[in-house]
Amino acid sequence: MLRYLASRVVYLVIVMIGISMLVFGLSRLSGDPRYLYMTQGSHYSQEVWDARGRDLGLDKPFVIQYLTWAGRAATGDFGDSVWHKRNSLDLILERAPATLQLSGVAYLFAILIGTGLGIASAVMRGSIWDLLIRGFALTGQAAPPFLVAIILIFVFSVNLHFFPTSRRGDWLSFVLPVATLAWLGSASLTRITRSSMLEVLDSEYIKLARAKGVGRTSIIFKHALKNALVAPLTLSAILFASFITGTVVVETVFAWPGIGRLALEATLHNDFPLVTGLTVFFSAIYLLSSLVSDLIYAYIDPRVRLY
């Protein structure tokens, strides 16, 4: 198990190095960084221009520039935001709690609803309930997040006045953005849980358990569910990361002050220090989620430890 963990950590480090090289390279290919830091429309002497280039390390070879940037990034120093005039990491950490609260609550509801409906749909295969659950999942996957958010605001905020239209406040402000995220996440989880459960329920050892007179509840939750969890676990890890990193649309529609909205602002203002910091931050979340998912695999299925 420790050897398996060590191999996954080494893989994670290699991928992060590759991502950092790609991010830094793209930031340099986009143009001279001095145009971002120096006031547009103003005229500078060649001496001032060259001095600013030396301050940014542009007079050094590309490899040295990357190593210098990577060394600072490893300590959390991605540079100051061009637009906000503040340290990029401070901005990310300042906005992160709002996103973590929103995505954490949505993730919990998505797991509970998606897993529950997926199991119920598989057990009641072919019934009217199965049809309704599949319709719920299909609609959730097909509907664009911005459309779901706008419809919820129009119905429950504008017409019924049940919930606020935007901003982060008390628990009422969480209902609509959480419902938007949770529906989209639970829809995908419902479909993959249903497929996994159906595959396991049709297996030979389940048929043998039924022939031996094992109870239905025991077959579903003791024999079938554990063996059907591997595929849903993969999706759940992706969902957790996507809820944190992919809430740009939801946070924008609901004016939620999280890192998703911060990423949109950084992109619109061409704020490369902040964009690179957010990209590395998002990549780290995806890789850590993948690592946790792999460790859960190894716990559920010991055969994974051999690879």
BAKETI-656454 format. One record per residue (C-alpha): residue in one letter; x, y, z. Coordinates in nm, 3 decimals. Layout:
N
type A; X X; Y Y; Z Z;
...
END
This chain:
307
type M; X 0.000; Y 0.000; Z 0.000;
type L; X 0.281; Y 0.241; Z 0.087;
type R; X 0.457; Y 0.159; Z -0.238;
type Y; X 0.139; Y 0.228; Z -0.431;
type L; X 0.093; Y 0.559; Z -0.247;
type A; X 0.454; Y 0.660; Z -0.316;
type S; X 0.417; Y 0.589; Z -0.688;
type R; X 0.101; Y 0.800; Z -0.708;
type V; X 0.266; Y 1.090; Z -0.524;
type V; X 0.564; Y 1.080; Z -0.760;
type Y; X 0.324; Y 1.080; Z -1.056;
type L; X 0.142; Y 1.380; Z -0.904;
type V; X 0.466; Y 1.575; Z -0.865;
type I; X 0.571; Y 1.503; Z -1.225;
type V; X 0.233; Y 1.615; Z -1.358;
type M; X 0.245; Y 1.936; Z -1.151;
type I; X 0.589; Y 2.016; Z -1.291;
type G; X 0.456; Y 1.961; Z -1.643;
type I; X 0.157; Y 2.186; Z -1.575;
type S; X 0.378; Y 2.459; Z -1.432;
type M; X 0.600; Y 2.449; Z -1.742;
type L; X 0.296; Y 2.470; Z -1.969;
type V; X 0.142; Y 2.757; Z -1.772;
type F; X 0.464; Y 2.956; Z -1.766;
type G; X 0.529; Y 2.894; Z -2.134;
type L; X 0.182; Y 3.008; Z -2.235;
type S; X 0.213; Y 3.321; Z -2.022;
type R; X 0.531; Y 3.413; Z -2.210;
type L; X 0.390; Y 3.327; Z -2.554;
type S; X 0.101; Y 3.569; Z -2.494;
type G; X 0.336; Y 3.867; Z -2.517;
type D; X 0.589; Y 4.076; Z -2.329;
type P; X 0.488; Y 4.090; Z -1.958;
type R; X 0.603; Y 4.452; Z -1.942;
type Y; X 0.293; Y 4.559; Z -2.132;
type L; X 0.083; Y 4.435; Z -1.839;
type Y; X 0.274; Y 4.608; Z -1.562;
type M; X 0.347; Y 4.939; Z -1.734;
type T; X 0.068; Y 5.187; Z -1.799;
type Q; X -0.078; Y 5.147; Z -2.145;
type G; X -0.070; Y 5.453; Z -2.366;
type S; X 0.231; Y 5.602; Z -2.185;
type H; X 0.571; Y 5.646; Z -2.342;
type Y; X 0.881; Y 5.515; Z -2.167;
type S; X 1.244; Y 5.562; Z -2.247;
type Q; X 1.448; Y 5.263; Z -2.352;
type E; X 1.633; Y 5.276; Z -2.022;
type V; X 1.312; Y 5.249; Z -1.822;
type W; X 1.186; Y 4.970; Z -2.048;
type D; X 1.510; Y 4.772; Z -2.010;
type A; X 1.519; Y 4.828; Z -1.635;
type R; X 1.169; Y 4.691; Z -1.600;
type G; X 1.272; Y 4.389; Z -1.806;
type R; X 1.563; Y 4.325; Z -1.571;
type D; X 1.331; Y 4.351; Z -1.271;
type L; X 1.111; Y 4.083; Z -1.427;
type G; X 1.410; Y 3.869; Z -1.522;
type L; X 1.344; Y 3.899; Z -1.895;
type D; X 1.713; Y 3.952; Z -1.967;
type K; X 1.785; Y 3.594; Z -1.858;
type P; X 1.744; Y 3.272; Z -2.062;
type F; X 1.398; Y 3.118; Z -2.073;
type V; X 1.500; Y 2.820; Z -1.858;
type I; X 1.636; Y 3.051; Z -1.586;
type Q; X 1.316; Y 3.256; Z -1.601;
type Y; X 1.108; Y 2.940; Z -1.551;
type L; X 1.321; Y 2.809; Z -1.265;
type T; X 1.301; Y 3.147; Z -1.091;
type W; X 0.925; Y 3.161; Z -1.134;
type A; X 0.880; Y 2.797; Z -1.030;
type G; X 1.088; Y 2.853; Z -0.717;
type R; X 0.869; Y 3.144; Z -0.617;
type A; X 0.550; Y 2.958; Z -0.710;
type A; X 0.654; Y 2.666; Z -0.490;
type T; X 0.646; Y 2.906; Z -0.194;
type G; X 0.310; Y 3.050; Z -0.302;
type D; X 0.445; Y 3.363; Z -0.470;
type F; X 0.280; Y 3.393; Z -0.812;
type G; X 0.338; Y 3.767; Z -0.828;
type D; X 0.106; Y 4.059; Z -0.770;
type S; X -0.225; Y 4.078; Z -0.950;
type V; X -0.212; Y 4.335; Z -1.228;
type W; X -0.575; Y 4.438; Z -1.176;
type H; X -0.614; Y 4.411; Z -0.799;
type K; X -0.259; Y 4.529; Z -0.715;
type R; X -0.233; Y 4.260; Z -0.447;
type N; X -0.058; Y 3.928; Z -0.400;
type S; X -0.229; Y 3.667; Z -0.618;
type L; X -0.223; Y 3.392; Z -0.356;
type D; X -0.379; Y 3.623; Z -0.097;
type L; X -0.666; Y 3.691; Z -0.337;
type I; X -0.717; Y 3.319; Z -0.403;
type L; X -0.715; Y 3.231; Z -0.033;
type E; X -0.951; Y 3.520; Z 0.038;
type R; X -1.207; Y 3.397; Z -0.214;
type A; X -1.160; Y 3.023; Z -0.153;
type P; X -1.385; Y 2.993; Z 0.159;
type A; X -1.691; Y 3.117; Z -0.032;
type T; X -1.635; Y 2.861; Z -0.308;
type L; X -1.558; Y 2.581; Z -0.062;
type Q; X -1.881; Y 2.649; Z 0.127;
type L; X -2.091; Y 2.653; Z -0.189;
type S; X -1.924; Y 2.353; Z -0.354;
type G; X -1.908; Y 2.153; Z -0.029;
type V; X -2.281; Y 2.178; Z 0.036;
type A; X -2.363; Y 2.111; Z -0.330;
type Y; X -2.127; Y 1.812; Z -0.337;
type L; X -2.290; Y 1.660; Z -0.028;
type F; X -2.638; Y 1.689; Z -0.178;
type A; X -2.517; Y 1.561; Z -0.517;
type I; X -2.363; Y 1.250; Z -0.358;
type L; X -2.669; Y 1.172; Z -0.145;
type I; X -2.924; Y 1.238; Z -0.419;
type G; X -2.726; Y 1.089; Z -0.707;
type T; X -2.627; Y 0.770; Z -0.528;
type G; X -2.972; Y 0.719; Z -0.379;
type L; X -3.155; Y 0.773; Z -0.704;
type G; X -2.907; Y 0.558; Z -0.896;
type I; X -2.959; Y 0.265; Z -0.657;
type A; X -3.336; Y 0.311; Z -0.661;
type S; X -3.345; Y 0.328; Z -1.040;
type A; X -3.144; Y 0.006; Z -1.075;
type V; X -3.352; Y -0.181; Z -0.819;
type M; X -3.680; Y -0.066; Z -0.977;
type R; X -3.561; Y -0.122; Z -1.334;
type G; X -3.837; Y -0.087; Z -1.591;
type S; X -4.088; Y 0.075; Z -1.355;
type I; X -4.241; Y 0.422; Z -1.380;
type W; X -4.006; Y 0.536; Z -1.102;
type D; X -3.709; Y 0.420; Z -1.304;
type L; X -3.836; Y 0.620; Z -1.601;
type L; X -3.884; Y 0.934; Z -1.390;
type I; X -3.539; Y 0.907; Z -1.233;
type R; X -3.377; Y 0.858; Z -1.572;
type G; X -3.565; Y 1.162; Z -1.700;
type F; X -3.438; Y 1.364; Z -1.401;
type A; X -3.081; Y 1.255; Z -1.476;
type L; X -3.105; Y 1.317; Z -1.851;
type T; X -3.252; Y 1.665; Z -1.802;
type G; X -2.987; Y 1.753; Z -1.544;
type Q; X -2.706; Y 1.654; Z -1.778;
type A; X -2.855; Y 1.827; Z -2.082;
type A; X -2.954; Y 2.159; Z -1.925;
type P; X -2.683; Y 2.430; Z -1.935;
type P; X -2.593; Y 2.557; Z -1.585;
type F; X -2.662; Y 2.920; Z -1.671;
type L; X -3.010; Y 2.830; Z -1.798;
type V; X -3.092; Y 2.631; Z -1.484;
type A; X -2.970; Y 2.918; Z -1.267;
type I; X -3.173; Y 3.179; Z -1.455;
type I; X -3.490; Y 2.967; Z -1.442;
type L; X -3.451; Y 2.912; Z -1.068;
type I; X -3.399; Y 3.285; Z -1.011;
type F; X -3.700; Y 3.374; Z -1.225;
type V; X -3.932; Y 3.125; Z -1.053;
type F; X -3.822; Y 3.128; Z -0.689;
type S; X -3.677; Y 3.478; Z -0.655;
type V; X -3.854; Y 3.708; Z -0.900;
type N; X -4.203; Y 3.551; Z -0.891;
type L; X -4.230; Y 3.368; Z -0.559;
type H; X -3.981; Y 3.580; Z -0.358;
type F; X -3.865; Y 3.276; Z -0.162;
type F; X -3.491; Y 3.325; Z -0.202;
type P; X -3.253; Y 3.614; Z -0.281;
type T; X -3.145; Y 3.654; Z -0.641;
type S; X -2.774; Y 3.683; Z -0.572;
type R; X -2.495; Y 3.757; Z -0.327;
type R; X -2.364; Y 3.551; Z -0.039;
type G; X -2.554; Y 3.590; Z 0.286;
type D; X -2.752; Y 3.365; Z 0.518;
type W; X -2.856; Y 3.008; Z 0.440;
type L; X -3.130; Y 3.125; Z 0.203;
type S; X -2.868; Y 3.261; Z -0.037;
type F; X -2.722; Y 2.909; Z -0.067;
type V; X -3.041; Y 2.739; Z -0.184;
type L; X -3.052; Y 2.836; Z -0.552;
type P; X -2.679; Y 2.806; Z -0.638;
type V; X -2.656; Y 2.479; Z -0.443;
type A; X -2.965; Y 2.346; Z -0.624;
type T; X -2.808; Y 2.436; Z -0.960;
type L; X -2.479; Y 2.264; Z -0.888;
type A; X -2.629; Y 1.965; Z -0.705;
type W; X -2.877; Y 1.888; Z -0.984;
type L; X -2.607; Y 1.884; Z -1.249;
type G; X -2.377; Y 1.673; Z -1.034;
type S; X -2.640; Y 1.431; Z -0.908;
type A; X -2.767; Y 1.373; Z -1.264;
type S; X -2.431; Y 1.234; Z -1.378;
type L; X -2.387; Y 1.034; Z -1.058;
type T; X -2.737; Y 0.888; Z -1.089;
type R; X -2.670; Y 0.749; Z -1.436;
type I; X -2.332; Y 0.596; Z -1.360;
type T; X -2.452; Y 0.450; Z -1.028;
type R; X -2.749; Y 0.294; Z -1.203;
type S; X -2.530; Y 0.142; Z -1.475;
type S; X -2.283; Y 0.001; Z -1.222;
type M; X -2.558; Y -0.141; Z -1.003;
type L; X -2.731; Y -0.306; Z -1.299;
type E; X -2.406; Y -0.469; Z -1.408;
type V; X -2.345; Y -0.608; Z -1.060;
type L; X -2.706; Y -0.715; Z -1.005;
type D; X -2.690; Y -0.920; Z -1.326;
type S; X -2.369; Y -1.098; Z -1.223;
type E; X -2.354; Y -1.465; Z -1.136;
type Y; X -2.270; Y -1.432; Z -0.769;
type I; X -2.578; Y -1.213; Z -0.713;
type K; X -2.791; Y -1.478; Z -0.882;
type L; X -2.632; Y -1.738; Z -0.652;
type A; X -2.708; Y -1.523; Z -0.347;
type R; X -3.070; Y -1.499; Z -0.452;
type A; X -3.086; Y -1.874; Z -0.505;
type K; X -2.956; Y -1.925; Z -0.152;
type G; X -3.238; Y -1.711; Z -0.017;
type V; X -3.035; Y -1.404; Z 0.083;
type G; X -3.263; Y -1.109; Z 0.157;
type R; X -3.313; Y -0.833; Z -0.099;
type T; X -3.180; Y -0.559; Z 0.128;
type S; X -2.868; Y -0.760; Z 0.205;
type I; X -2.809; Y -0.829; Z -0.164;
type I; X -2.840; Y -0.462; Z -0.257;
type F; X -2.639; Y -0.296; Z 0.018;
type K; X -2.401; Y -0.571; Z 0.132;
type H; X -2.316; Y -0.760; Z -0.187;
type A; X -2.395; Y -0.534; Z -0.482;
type L; X -2.332; Y -0.178; Z -0.368;
type K; X -1.972; Y -0.221; Z -0.255;
type N; X -1.872; Y -0.381; Z -0.584;
type A; X -2.058; Y -0.116; Z -0.783;
type L; X -1.888; Y 0.178; Z -0.611;
type V; X -1.567; Y 0.189; Z -0.814;
type A; X -1.710; Y 0.375; Z -1.116;
type P; X -1.918; Y 0.622; Z -0.909;
type L; X -1.610; Y 0.696; Z -0.697;
type T; X -1.423; Y 0.806; Z -1.008;
type L; X -1.700; Y 1.047; Z -1.097;
type S; X -1.739; Y 1.169; Z -0.738;
type A; X -1.372; Y 1.269; Z -0.728;
type I; X -1.413; Y 1.457; Z -1.056;
type L; X -1.732; Y 1.619; Z -0.926;
type F; X -1.560; Y 1.743; Z -0.613;
type A; X -1.283; Y 1.903; Z -0.814;
type S; X -1.522; Y 2.041; Z -1.077;
type F; X -1.747; Y 2.194; Z -0.812;
type I; X -1.449; Y 2.389; Z -0.678;
type T; X -1.285; Y 2.478; Z -1.008;
type G; X -1.582; Y 2.490; Z -1.243;
type T; X -1.825; Y 2.714; Z -1.061;
type V; X -1.750; Y 3.010; Z -1.287;
type V; X -2.095; Y 3.018; Z -1.447;
type V; X -2.289; Y 2.966; Z -1.125;
type E; X -2.082; Y 3.217; Z -0.929;
type T; X -2.119; Y 3.472; Z -1.207;
type V; X -2.497; Y 3.436; Z -1.236;
type F; X -2.549; Y 3.450; Z -0.859;
type A; X -2.274; Y 3.711; Z -0.802;
type W; X -2.105; Y 3.472; Z -0.563;
type P; X -1.767; Y 3.608; Z -0.441;
type G; X -1.566; Y 3.289; Z -0.497;
type I; X -1.261; Y 3.181; Z -0.693;
type G; X -1.472; Y 3.094; Z -0.997;
type R; X -1.580; Y 3.454; Z -1.033;
type L; X -1.224; Y 3.564; Z -0.954;
type A; X -1.100; Y 3.349; Z -1.244;
type L; X -1.346; Y 3.518; Z -1.480;
type E; X -1.235; Y 3.863; Z -1.364;
type A; X -0.868; Y 3.770; Z -1.407;
type T; X -0.933; Y 3.643; Z -1.761;
type L; X -1.133; Y 3.950; Z -1.864;
type H; X -0.861; Y 4.185; Z -1.736;
type N; X -0.574; Y 3.981; Z -1.883;
type D; X -0.433; Y 3.939; Z -1.534;
type F; X -0.170; Y 3.675; Z -1.605;
type P; X -0.012; Y 3.650; Z -1.257;
type L; X -0.354; Y 3.577; Z -1.111;
type V; X -0.451; Y 3.347; Z -1.399;
type T; X -0.134; Y 3.140; Z -1.359;
type G; X -0.187; Y 3.120; Z -0.984;
type L; X -0.546; Y 3.005; Z -1.029;
type T; X -0.445; Y 2.751; Z -1.293;
type V; X -0.185; Y 2.593; Z -1.066;
type F; X -0.433; Y 2.602; Z -0.776;
type F; X -0.706; Y 2.434; Z -0.982;
type S; X -0.462; Y 2.173; Z -1.115;
type A; X -0.350; Y 2.088; Z -0.762;
type I; X -0.712; Y 2.033; Z -0.658;
type Y; X -0.777; Y 1.798; Z -0.950;
type L; X -0.461; Y 1.599; Z -0.882;
type L; X -0.527; Y 1.572; Z -0.508;
type S; X -0.882; Y 1.457; Z -0.579;
type S; X -0.744; Y 1.194; Z -0.816;
type L; X -0.498; Y 1.079; Z -0.548;
type V; X -0.774; Y 1.044; Z -0.288;
type S; X -0.983; Y 0.852; Z -0.540;
type D; X -0.695; Y 0.612; Z -0.610;
type L; X -0.645; Y 0.550; Z -0.239;
type I; X -1.014; Y 0.472; Z -0.197;
type Y; X -0.986; Y 0.227; Z -0.488;
type A; X -0.701; Y 0.052; Z -0.312;
type Y; X -0.910; Y 0.022; Z 0.002;
type I; X -1.221; Y -0.110; Z -0.176;
type D; X -1.039; Y -0.336; Z -0.423;
type P; X -0.702; Y -0.469; Z -0.294;
type R; X -0.611; Y -0.580; Z -0.647;
type V; X -0.544; Y -0.214; Z -0.733;
type R; X -0.240; Y -0.217; Z -0.504;
type L; X -0.061; Y -0.452; Z -0.742;
type Y; X -0.046; Y -0.193; Z -1.021;
END
